[in-house]
Amino acid sequence: MGRTLFHIGNGVMLVLFATAAIVQYNDPDPWLWMGIYGAGALCCVVYLAGRLPTALSGFVAVGCLLSGLFLAVRIVFGSVPFFDASGQEMMGLMEETREMFGFLITALWTGILTWRTRVPSSPASASPEPTS
């Protein structure tokens, strides 16, 4: 049951990552975000196929985590401009915050996939080995 629920959750994340990648076409830096969300979607697809290398999902997870933490430091310690280039109030701050959460969500899910590929799931019907 838990495995089925996880596969359903992974399918939902696949749809979310694919949708997020598609809607980036009008972003100022679309190839970066299409690549990040596309990498998240790729990890979901390859996990569903049962062939996800931990190096791939681990690389995506660590890269996104470090990028998200970098943006968090910029946001917290104030190096993000309060006004964007067009003079709109808080747009720079909101953009950086959205990007930070995009990185962190991708890092979280690909990190979970990495953990799930490294930790073998034990069959429910397996009984413990008798000790002598």
C-alpha positions in Angstrom: 0.0 0.0 0.0 2.8 2.4 0.9 4.7 1.7 -2.3 1.5 2.4 -4.3 0.9 5.7 -2.6 4.5 6.7 -3.1 4.2 5.9 -6.9 1.0 8.0 -7.0 2.8 10.8 -5.2 5.7 10.5 -7.6 3.3 10.6 -10.6 1.8 13.8 -9.1 5.3 15.4 -8.7 6.1 14.3 -12.3 3.0 16.2 -13.6 3.9 19.2 -11.4 7.6 19.3 -12.6 6.6 18.9 -16.2 4.0 21.7 -15.9 6.4 24.0 -14.2 9.0 23.3 -16.9 6.4 24.1 -19.6 5.3 27.4 -18.2 8.8 28.8 -17.9 8.9 29.8 -21.6 8.1 33.4 -20.7 10.6 33.6 -17.8 13.6 35.9 -18.1 15.9 32.8 -17.8 13.7 30.0 -19.2 16.4 27.5 -20.0 17.7 27.5 -16.4 14.3 26.7 -15.0 13.2 24.4 -17.8 16.4 22.5 -17.1 15.8 22.3 -13.3 12.2 21.3 -13.4 12.9 19.0 -16.4 15.6 17.3 -14.3 13.1 16.8 -11.5 10.6 15.4 -14.0 13.3 13.1 -15.5 14.1 11.7 -12.1 10.5 11.0 -11.5 10.1 9.1 -14.8 13.3 7.1 -14.4 12.3 6.2 -10.8 8.9 5.0 -12.0 10.8 2.8 -14.6 12.9 1.4 -11.7 16.2 2.6 -13.2 17.0 5.8 -11.3 20.8 6.1 -10.7 21.4 7.5 -7.3 24.2 9.7 -8.8 21.7 11.5 -11.0 19.0 12.2 -8.4 21.7 12.9 -5.8 23.4 15.4 -8.1 20.1 17.2 -8.8 19.1 17.2 -5.1 22.5 18.5 -3.9 22.7 21.1 -6.7 19.2 22.4 -6.0 19.7 22.4 -2.3 22.9 24.4 -2.5 21.3 26.8 -4.9 18.2 27.2 -2.7 20.4 27.8 0.4 22.5 30.4 -1.5 19.3 32.3 -2.4 18.0 32.0 1.2 21.2 33.6 2.4 20.8 36.4 -0.1 17.2 37.0 0.9 17.8 36.9 4.7 20.9 39.0 4.7 19.5 41.6 2.3 21.6 41.5 -0.9 18.4 41.1 -2.9 17.1 44.4 -4.2 13.8 45.5 -2.8 12.9 47.1 -6.1 13.4 45.4 -9.5 14.9 47.1 -12.5 11.6 48.5 -13.6 11.1 50.1 -10.2 8.3 47.8 -9.0 8.4 47.4 -5.2 9.3 44.0 -3.8 9.4 42.3 -7.3 13.1 41.5 -6.9 12.5 40.0 -3.5 9.4 38.0 -4.6 11.2 36.6 -7.6 14.2 35.5 -5.6 11.9 33.9 -3.0 9.9 32.0 -5.7 13.2 30.8 -7.2 14.4 29.7 -3.8 11.3 27.6 -3.2 11.6 26.1 -6.7 15.1 25.0 -5.9 14.1 23.7 -2.4 11.0 21.7 -3.7 13.1 20.1 -6.4 15.9 19.3 -3.9 13.4 17.8 -1.4 11.7 15.5 -3.9 14.8 14.4 -5.7 16.4 13.8 -2.3 13.5 11.6 -1.4 13.9 9.7 -4.6 17.6 9.3 -3.9 16.9 8.0 -0.5 14.3 5.6 -1.9 16.7 4.2 -4.5 19.5 3.7 -1.9 17.3 2.1 0.8 16.0 -1.3 -0.5 12.3 -1.8 0.4 11.8 -5.0 2.3 9.0 -7.3 1.1 6.0 -7.4 3.4 5.9 -11.2 3.4 9.5 -11.7 4.4 10.0 -13.2 7.8 13.1 -12.6 10.0 15.9 -15.1 9.8 15.8 -17.5 12.7 18.8 -17.2 15.0 20.5 -20.3 16.4 
